[in-house]
Amino acid sequence: MRSFGASAYRSAQRAAVSRALSLKLLGRAGIIDPQSATLLPFTPAESAEKLIHGEIDVAVFLDAWESSAVQQLVNAKDVNLASIHRADAFVALYPFLNKLVLPAGLVDMAQPRPPEDVLLIATKSSLLVRNDLHPAIQYLLLEAAVEIHSTPGMFQTTGQFPAPESIEVPLSPYAREFYKKGAPFLQRHPPFWLAMLLEQPLVWIIPLVAILFPFFRLAPAIYDWVERRRVYKLYSELNRVEVDLSSAAPSRAPEGFNRTTRSVERPSNAPFGANTFQAAGVLVEVAH
């Protein structure tokens, strides 16, 4: 690019940020003076037309390989794609850049075009969100990014992007979890509205407590009623044993009564049952 000397430089960037990037890179390489140079913001289509018709000498593009302007230029006979000879140095100086290699003959293998490998540099795009953005929205954005950008392309493999690379802004903790484990269970399976409802504890905990509070108040009374019912049943059995003992003949073997009392002892493990078992033992001793 030095051979162009004081030729007119035109940038094909729409935004001021892209023009600033062009000024920084061209100025770092010593091609232009960043303080005095002015890059005119032509659109990619306008830049392609002006290059083909010889109205400008150089254009800097920050665009996709598949774009119509790039495809028009790489197939134009009088326009050549310049190689960035210090691409590794640019990547080392600016972490937001990537070095790409356009293989020779990719556009036309018969001619070939380009005649040799071309070194390019490309920017890494970051998806920025506010710190207070709801986690559910962040997960939805990440899922959309995976769906759109994970497909293979000219300079990327399947699943290469999006990637958890933090360049100048810290990586969101939700993004870090997304890349490690994927979307949370509630984001993957239930409908979105239900997931949002379940992720807000106050929305469902307060009604749940209101429903369960009467049950918690009645639980001790219910437990006491169940235990008393078990005790009354055991005492009924003991009364039956006592009647049998009082009416039994003296010659009757005591083993039968022992079996009866053991059958009374088995049904209960409750604290009330301990007194009942003791009472049963006393009755047996009295009978002996």
C-alpha positions as a Markdown table, in Angstrom:
| # | Residue | x | y | z |
|---|---|---|---|---|
| 1 | Met | 0.0 | 0.0 | 0.0 |
| 2 | Arg | 3.0 | 2.3 | 0.4 |
| 3 | Ser | 3.3 | 2.4 | -3.4 |
| 4 | Phe | 0.2 | 4.6 | -3.6 |
| 5 | Gly | 2.0 | 7.4 | -1.8 |
| 6 | Ala | -0.3 | 10.4 | -1.4 |
| 7 | Ser | -3.2 | 8.7 | -3.3 |
| 8 | Ala | -6.7 | 9.3 | -2.1 |
| 9 | Tyr | -7.9 | 6.9 | 0.5 |
| 10 | Arg | -11.5 | 6.1 | 0.9 |
| 11 | Ser | -13.1 | 4.0 | 3.6 |
| 12 | Ala | -16.1 | 1.9 | 2.9 |
| 13 | Gln | -17.4 | 2.1 | 6.5 |
| 14 | Arg | -20.8 | 3.4 | 7.4 |
| 15 | Ala | -20.1 | 4.2 | 11.0 |
| 16 | Ala | -17.6 | 6.5 | 12.6 |
| 17 | Val | -16.2 | 3.6 | 14.7 |
| 18 | Ser | -15.2 | 1.8 | 11.5 |
| 19 | Arg | -13.5 | 4.9 | 10.2 |
| 20 | Ala | -11.6 | 5.4 | 13.5 |
| 21 | Leu | -10.4 | 1.8 | 13.2 |
| 22 | Ser | -9.1 | 2.3 | 9.7 |
| 23 | Leu | -7.3 | 5.5 | 10.8 |
| 24 | Lys | -5.7 | 3.6 | 13.7 |
| 25 | Leu | -4.5 | 0.7 | 11.6 |
| 26 | Leu | -3.3 | 2.7 | 8.6 |
| 27 | Gly | -1.6 | 5.2 | 10.9 |
| 28 | Arg | 0.1 | 2.5 | 12.9 |
| 29 | Ala | 1.5 | 1.1 | 9.6 |
| 30 | Gly | 2.8 | 4.5 | 8.7 |
| 31 | Ile | 0.7 | 4.7 | 5.5 |
| 32 | Ile | -1.2 | 7.8 | 6.5 |
| 33 | Asp | -1.1 | 10.5 | 9.1 |
| 34 | Pro | -4.0 | 9.9 | 11.4 |
| 35 | Gln | -4.0 | 13.6 | 12.5 |
| 36 | Ser | -4.5 | 15.0 | 9.0 |
| 37 | Ala | -6.0 | 12.2 | 6.9 |
| 38 | Thr | -9.8 | 12.1 | 6.3 |
| 39 | Leu | -11.5 | 9.0 | 5.3 |
| 40 | Leu | -14.8 | 9.5 | 3.4 |
| 41 | Pro | -17.6 | 7.2 | 4.5 |
| 42 | Phe | -18.7 | 5.7 | 1.3 |
| 43 | Thr | -21.0 | 2.7 | 1.5 |
| 44 | Pro | -19.6 | -0.7 | 0.3 |
| 45 | Ala | -21.6 | -0.5 | -2.9 |
| 46 | Glu | -20.4 | 3.1 | -3.6 |
| 47 | Ser | -16.8 | 2.1 | -2.9 |
| 48 | Ala | -17.0 | -0.9 | -5.2 |
| 49 | Glu | -18.4 | 1.2 | -8.0 |
| 50 | Lys | -15.7 | 3.9 | -7.6 |
| 51 | Leu | -12.9 | 1.3 | -7.5 |
| 52 | Ile | -14.1 | -0.4 | -10.6 |
| 53 | His | -14.5 | 2.9 | -12.5 |
| 54 | Gly | -11.1 | 4.2 | -11.3 |
| 55 | Glu | -12.4 | 7.1 | -9.3 |
| 56 | Ile | -10.6 | 6.0 | -6.2 |
| 57 | Asp | -7.3 | 4.0 | -5.7 |
| 58 | Val | -7.9 | 2.2 | -2.4 |
| 59 | Ala | -10.8 | 1.2 | -0.3 |
| 60 | Val | -10.9 | -0.4 | 3.1 |
| 61 | Phe | -13.7 | -2.8 | 3.7 |
| 62 | Leu | -15.1 | -4.2 | 6.9 |
| 63 | Asp | -17.7 | -6.5 | 5.5 |
| 64 | Ala | -18.6 | -10.2 | 5.1 |
| 65 | Trp | -17.1 | -12.3 | 2.4 |
| 66 | Glu | -20.6 | -13.1 | 1.1 |
| 67 | Ser | -21.6 | -9.5 | 0.7 |
| 68 | Ser | -22.4 | -8.3 | -2.8 |
| 69 | Ala | -19.8 | -5.5 | -2.8 |
| 70 | Val | -17.0 | -7.9 | -1.9 |
| 71 | Gln | -18.0 | -10.5 | -4.4 |
| 72 | Gln | -18.2 | -7.8 | -7.1 |
| 73 | Leu | -14.7 | -6.6 | -6.4 |
| 74 | Val | -13.0 | -10.0 | -6.1 |
| 75 | Asn | -14.4 | -10.9 | -9.6 |
| 76 | Ala | -13.5 | -7.5 | -11.1 |
| 77 | Lys | -10.4 | -7.8 | -13.5 |
| 78 | Asp | -8.9 | -4.4 | -12.7 |
| 79 | Val | -9.2 | -4.6 | -8.9 |
| 80 | Asn | -6.8 | -6.6 | -6.8 |
| 81 | Leu | -7.0 | -7.6 | -3.1 |
| 82 | Ala | -4.0 | -6.4 | -1.2 |
| 83 | Ser | -2.3 | -8.6 | 1.4 |
| 84 | Ile | -1.6 | -7.4 | 4.9 |
| 85 | His | 2.1 | -8.3 | 5.3 |
| 86 | Arg | 2.2 | -7.5 | 9.0 |
| 87 | Ala | -1.0 | -9.2 | 10.0 |
| 88 | Asp | 0.5 | -11.1 | 12.9 |
| 89 | Ala | 1.8 | -7.8 | 14.3 |
| 90 | Phe | -1.6 | -6.2 | 14.1 |
| 91 | Val | -3.2 | -9.2 | 15.9 |
| 92 | Ala | -0.5 | -9.0 | 18.6 |
| 93 | Leu | -1.1 | -5.3 | 19.1 |
| 94 | Tyr | -4.9 | -5.4 | 18.9 |
| 95 | Pro | -6.5 | -8.5 | 20.6 |
| 96 | Phe | -9.8 | -7.7 | 18.9 |
| 97 | Leu | -8.3 | -8.6 | 15.5 |
| 98 | Asn | -8.0 | -12.0 | 13.7 |
| 99 | Lys | -5.6 | -13.0 | 11.0 |
| 100 | Leu | -7.3 | -14.7 | 8.0 |
| 101 | Val | -5.9 | -16.4 | 5.0 |
| 102 | Leu | -7.6 | -16.2 | 1.6 |
| 103 | Pro | -6.3 | -19.2 | -0.3 |
| 104 | Ala | -4.9 | -18.8 | -3.8 |
| 105 | Gly | -7.3 | -19.6 | -6.6 |
| 106 | Leu | -10.3 | -19.5 | -4.3 |
| 107 | Val | -12.2 | -17.0 | -6.6 |
| 108 | Asp | -11.0 | -18.6 | -9.8 |
| 109 | Met | -8.8 | -21.7 | -9.9 |
| 110 | Ala | -8.2 | -21.6 | -13.6 |
| 111 | Gln | -6.8 | -18.1 | -13.9 |
| 112 | Pro | -5.9 | -18.3 | -10.8 |
| 113 | Arg | -7.5 | -15.5 | -8.8 |
| 114 | Pro | -6.0 | -14.5 | -6.4 |
| 115 | Pro | -2.6 | -15.7 | -7.7 |
| 116 | Glu | -1.3 | -16.4 | -4.2 |
| 117 | Asp | -2.5 | -16.6 | -0.6 |
| 118 | Val | -3.7 | -13.2 | 0.7 |
| 119 | Leu | -3.4 | -12.3 | 4.4 |
| 120 | Leu | -6.3 | -10.4 | 5.8 |
| 121 | Ile | -7.3 | -9.0 | 9.2 |
| 122 | Ala | -10.8 | -9.1 | 10.6 |
| 123 | Thr | -12.4 | -7.7 | 13.7 |
| 124 | Lys | -14.1 | -9.7 | 16.4 |
| 125 | Ser | -17.6 | -8.6 | 17.1 |
| 126 | Ser | -18.8 | -8.5 | 20.7 |
| 127 | Leu | -22.3 | -8.7 | 22.0 |
| 128 | Leu | -22.6 | -6.2 | 24.8 |
| 129 | Val | -25.4 | -6.0 | 27.3 |
| 130 | Arg | -26.1 | -3.9 | 30.4 |
| 131 | Asn | -25.2 | -5.2 | 33.8 |
| 132 | Asp | -28.9 | -5.1 | 34.9 |
| 133 | Leu | -30.3 | -6.9 | 31.9 |
| 134 | His | -32.4 | -9.9 | 33.1 |
| 135 | Pro | -30.6 | -13.2 | 32.9 |
| 136 | Ala | -33.5 | -14.7 | 30.8 |
| 137 | Ile | -33.0 | -12.1 | 28.1 |
| 138 | Gln | -29.2 | -12.8 | 28.1 |
| 139 | Tyr | -29.8 | -16.5 | 27.6 |
| 140 | Leu | -32.2 | -15.8 | 24.8 |
| 141 | Leu | -29.7 | -13.5 | 23.1 |
| 142 | Leu | -27.0 | -16.2 | 23.5 |
| 143 | Glu | -29.3 | -18.9 | 22.0 |
| 144 | Ala | -30.1 | -16.6 | 19.1 |
| 145 | Ala | -26.3 | -16.0 | 18.6 |
| 146 | Val | -25.6 | -19.7 | 18.5 |
| 147 | Glu | -28.4 | -20.3 | 16.1 |
| 148 | Ile | -27.2 | -17.6 | 13.7 |
| 149 | His | -23.4 | -17.6 | 14.0 |
| 150 | Ser | -22.5 | -21.3 | 14.7 |
| 151 | Thr | -22.9 | -22.4 | 11.1 |
| 152 | Pro | -19.6 | -22.8 | 9.0 |
| 153 | Gly | -18.4 | -20.1 | 6.7 |
| 154 | Met | -15.5 | -19.1 | 4.5 |
| 155 | Phe | -13.3 | -18.2 | 7.5 |
| 156 | Gln | -15.0 | -20.1 | 10.3 |
| 157 | Thr | -15.7 | -23.7 | 11.3 |
| 158 | Thr | -18.9 | -25.1 | 12.7 |
| 159 | Gly | -19.5 | -24.0 | 16.3 |
| 160 | Gln | -16.5 | -21.6 | 16.3 |
| 161 | Phe | -18.7 | -18.7 | 17.0 |
| 162 | Pro | -20.0 | -17.4 | 19.3 |
| 163 | Ala | -17.1 | -17.9 | 21.7 |
| 164 | Pro | -16.6 | -16.9 | 25.4 |
| 165 | Glu | -13.8 | -14.4 | 24.6 |
| 166 | Ser | -13.6 | -11.3 | 26.8 |
| 167 | Ile | -11.7 | -8.6 | 24.9 |
| 168 | Glu | -12.2 | -5.3 | 26.7 |
| 169 | Val | -15.4 | -5.9 | 28.7 |
| 170 | Pro | -15.7 | -8.6 | 31.4 |
| 171 | Leu | -17.6 | -11.7 | 30.3 |
| 172 | Ser | -21.1 | -11.9 | 31.9 |
| 173 | Pro | -21.4 | -14.7 | 34.5 |
| 174 | Tyr | -24.5 | -15.9 | 32.8 |
| 175 | Ala | -22.7 | -16.1 | 29.5 |
| 176 | Arg | -19.9 | -18.1 | 31.2 |
| 177 | Glu | -22.4 | -20.6 | 32.6 |
| 178 | Phe | -24.1 | -20.8 | 29.2 |
| 179 | Tyr | -20.8 | -21.8 | 27.4 |
| 180 | Lys | -20.0 | -24.3 | 30.2 |
| 181 | Lys | -23.4 | -26.0 | 30.7 |
| 182 | Gly | -25.7 | -24.6 | 28.2 |
| 183 | Ala | -29.0 | -22.8 | 29.0 |
| 184 | Pro | -30.6 | -23.6 | 32.4 |
| 185 | Phe | -33.1 | -26.4 | 32.7 |
| 186 | Leu | -36.0 | -23.9 | 33.1 |
| 187 | Gln | -35.0 | -22.1 | 29.9 |
| 188 | Arg | -34.8 | -25.3 | 27.8 |
| 189 | His | -38.0 | -27.2 | 28.7 |
| 190 | Pro | -40.9 | -25.2 | 30.1 |
| 191 | Pro | -42.5 | -22.3 | 28.1 |
| 192 | Phe | -40.8 | -19.0 | 28.5 |
| 193 | Trp | -43.6 | -17.4 | 30.5 |
| 194 | Leu | -43.5 | -20.4 | 32.9 |
| 195 | Ala | -39.8 | -20.3 | 33.3 |
| 196 | Met | -40.0 | -16.6 | 34.1 |
| 197 | Leu | -42.6 | -17.3 | 36.7 |
| 198 | Leu | -40.7 | -20.1 | 38.4 |
| 199 | Glu | -37.5 | -18.0 | 38.5 |
| 200 | Gln | -39.2 | -15.4 | 40.6 |
| 201 | Pro | -39.5 | -17.1 | 44.0 |
| 202 | Leu | -41.7 | -14.4 | 45.6 |
| 203 | Val | -44.3 | -14.9 | 42.9 |
| 204 | Trp | -45.0 | -18.5 | 43.9 |
| 205 | Ile | -43.6 | -18.8 | 47.4 |
| 206 | Ile | -46.0 | -16.3 | 49.0 |
| 207 | Pro | -49.2 | -18.1 | 47.6 |
| 208 | Leu | -47.6 | -21.5 | 48.5 |
| 209 | Val | -47.1 | -20.4 | 52.1 |
| 210 | Ala | -50.6 | -19.0 | 52.3 |
| 211 | Ile | -52.0 | -22.4 | 51.1 |
| 212 | Leu | -49.8 | -24.5 | 53.4 |
| 213 | Phe | -50.0 | -22.3 | 56.6 |
| 214 | Pro | -53.4 | -23.7 | 57.7 |
| 215 | Phe | -52.1 | -27.2 | 57.2 |
| 216 | Phe | -49.0 | -26.5 | 59.3 |
| 217 | Arg | -51.3 | -25.2 | 62.1 |
| 218 | Leu | -53.4 | -28.4 | 61.9 |
| 219 | Ala | -50.5 | -30.8 | 61.6 |
| 220 | Pro | -49.8 | -31.2 | 65.4 |
| 221 | Ala | -53.5 | -31.8 | 66.1 |
| 222 | Ile | -53.7 | -34.4 | 63.3 |
| 223 | Tyr | -50.6 | -36.1 | 64.5 |
| 224 | Asp | -51.9 | -36.2 | 68.1 |
| 225 | Trp | -55.2 | -37.7 | 66.9 |
| 226 | Val | -53.5 | -40.4 | 64.9 |
| 227 | Glu | -51.3 | -41.4 | 67.8 |
| 228 | Arg | -54.2 | -41.4 | 70.3 |
| 229 | Arg | -56.1 | -43.6 | 67.9 |
| 230 | Arg | -53.3 | -46.1 | 67.8 |
| 231 | Val | -53.0 | -46.1 | 71.6 |
| 232 | Tyr | -56.7 | -46.7 | 72.1 |
| 233 | Lys | -56.5 | -49.6 | 69.7 |
| 234 | Leu | -53.7 | -51.1 | 71.7 |
| 235 | Tyr | -55.5 | -50.6 | 74.9 |
| 236 | Ser | -58.5 | -52.4 | 73.5 |
| 237 | Glu | -56.2 | -55.3 | 72.7 |
| 238 | Leu | -54.9 | -55.2 | 76.2 |
| 239 | Asn | -58.4 | -55.2 | 77.7 |
| 240 | Arg | -59.2 | -58.3 | 75.6 |
| 241 | Val | -56.0 | -60.0 | 76.9 |
| 242 | Glu | -56.9 | -59.1 | 80.5 |
| 243 | Val | -60.4 | -60.6 | 80.1 |
| 244 | Asp | -58.9 | -63.7 | 78.7 |
| 245 | Leu | -56.5 | -64.0 | 81.6 |
| 246 | Ser | -59.2 | -63.5 | 84.2 |
| 247 | Ser | -61.5 | -66.1 | 82.6 |
| 248 | Ala | -58.8 | -68.7 | 81.7 |
| 249 | Ala | -58.5 | -72.0 | 83.5 |
| 250 | Pro | -55.5 | -72.4 | 85.8 |
| 251 | Ser | -54.2 | -75.3 | 83.8 |
| 252 | Arg | -54.0 | -73.3 | 80.6 |
| 253 | Ala | -50.4 | -72.9 | 79.3 |
| 254 | Pro | -49.0 | -69.4 | 79.6 |
| 255 | Glu | -47.3 | -69.6 | 76.2 |
| 256 | Gly | -50.5 | -68.7 | 74.4 |
| 257 | Phe | -50.8 | -65.5 | 76.4 |
| 258 | Asn | -47.2 | -64.6 | 75.7 |
| 259 | Arg | -47.9 | -64.9 | 72.0 |
| 260 | Thr | -50.9 | -62.7 | 72.4 |
| 261 | Thr | -49.0 | -60.0 | 74.2 |
| 262 | Arg | -46.1 | -60.1 | 71.6 |
| 263 | Ser | -48.7 | -59.6 | 68.8 |
| 264 | Val | -49.9 | -56.5 | 70.6 |
| 265 | Glu | -46.3 | -55.2 | 71.0 |
| 266 | Arg | -45.5 | -55.4 | 67.2 |
| 267 | Pro | -47.8 | -52.8 | 65.6 |
| 268 | Ser | -46.5 | -49.7 | 67.2 |
| 269 | Asn | -43.1 | -48.0 | 67.5 |
| 270 | Ala | -44.5 | -44.7 | 68.8 |
| 271 | Pro | -43.5 | -43.3 | 72.2 |
| 272 | Phe | -47.0 | -44.1 | 73.5 |
| 273 | Gly | -46.4 | -47.7 | 72.7 |
| 274 | Ala | -43.5 | -48.0 | 75.2 |
| 275 | Asn | -45.9 | -47.6 | 78.1 |
| 276 | Thr | -48.3 | -49.9 | 76.5 |
| 277 | Phe | -45.7 | -52.6 | 76.1 |
| 278 | Gln | -44.7 | -52.2 | 79.8 |
| 279 | Ala | -48.3 | -52.5 | 80.8 |
| 280 | Ala | -48.6 | -55.7 | 78.8 |
| 281 | Gly | -45.6 | -57.2 | 80.5 |
| 282 | Val | -47.1 | -56.4 | 84.0 |
| 283 | Leu | -50.3 | -58.2 | 83.0 |
| 284 | Val | -48.4 | -61.3 | 81.9 |
| 285 | Glu | -46.5 | -61.3 | 85.2 |
| 286 | Val | -49.7 | -61.0 | 87.1 |
| 287 | Ala | -51.2 | -63.8 | 85.2 |
| 288 | His | -48.2 | -66.1 | 86.0 |
